[in-house]
Amino acid sequence: MGEDQPSVVCWTSPPCQPPNADQVEGEILKVAVAKEWTYAENRYISGKVVESYIDGAILTPVPLRLHEQDEWDPAEEFAPAWEAELRAARRRKPSDSGVARHPQRRELQDAKVEPAPHWVINTIRSGKRTAYEMEQILPYQVIPGGSPDDPDSDPIIYAVEHFHGGDTETAFNVLQRCLQADTRCVDAYVHLGNFRVADMKSTWWVRQGIKCYQAAVAVGERALPSDFDGVLPWSMVDNRPFLRGLHGLGVCMWNLWDAASARSVFQRLLRLNPDDNQGIRFLLDALDSGMSHLEYCRREEERGW
């Protein structure tokens, strides 16, 4: 920016950003500059952060590619799976709904049929939709000997292993280097969020983690047309970072008592990935029952899940 400008805009991801800093990776900062200098051909500034936000357009100047795949037909696997679940439910609890012995698609469209949720009925009514796989960015070069030809050199797995091994500094550093290599590395944002929120018992950490998930979702959203109504199946592995980002975002919203926003995210996830490999339908059921996120976590712990 010109010298007459009172502020600069930059994004946060220094190579050794401490995890307990006020700003997180991917957060856009507007800084009122008090001092500016150059050292070893690098420009430095100091001043006051006057605004911070997430902006996918800044993080993703070139959107991730979206690869069209085959049609996803709910009649092939989705509807039969739910029909089986309905039959099992009827065996557990007799019903007087008068449905046919061998339920077909119309059974799931019948308002009297339980326990089929509305999202299941709507998914089947929508019919065939196109499946897509989102491009995934993995900067293998950020770890020693990293190569796309070596599946053991996945930088995300490398960071996760170090984090669970107690080496949090290396874990954060590897993910931050992924973002320095390419700000579109969705899975790096997701796992930086995962590392921060941990057991989600600290509101401060949840508020930090949610910004990482927001960055992940903002990058992924740039790949999708505004009217996108396709399917991003979990079975296509490169879709998983974006789906994980949405999951983390929704759970954090629920944890922070923003039930309406969490519900919207969960419903969108079920639309994008109806097979629901992430168990979003169970979260949505608990949320709609009025249960808090921490109550849900305590219940699952008591069940041993």
Secondary structure, 3 states (H helix, E strand, C coil): CCCCCCEEEEECCCCCCCCCCCCCCCCEEEEEEEEEEEECCEEEEEEEEEEEECCHHHHCCCCCCEEEEEEECCCCCHHHHHHHHHHHHHHHCCCCCCCCCCCCHHHHHCCCCCCCCHHHHHHHHHCCEEEEEECCCCCHHHCCCCCCCCHHHCHHHHHHHHHHCCCHHHHHHHHHHHHHHCCCCHHHHHHHHHHHHCCCCCHHHHHHHHHHHHHHHHHHHCCCCCCCCCECCCCCHHHHHHHHHHHHHHHHHHHCCCHHHHHHHHHHHHHHCCCCCCCHHHHHHHHHCCCCHHHHHHHHHHCCC
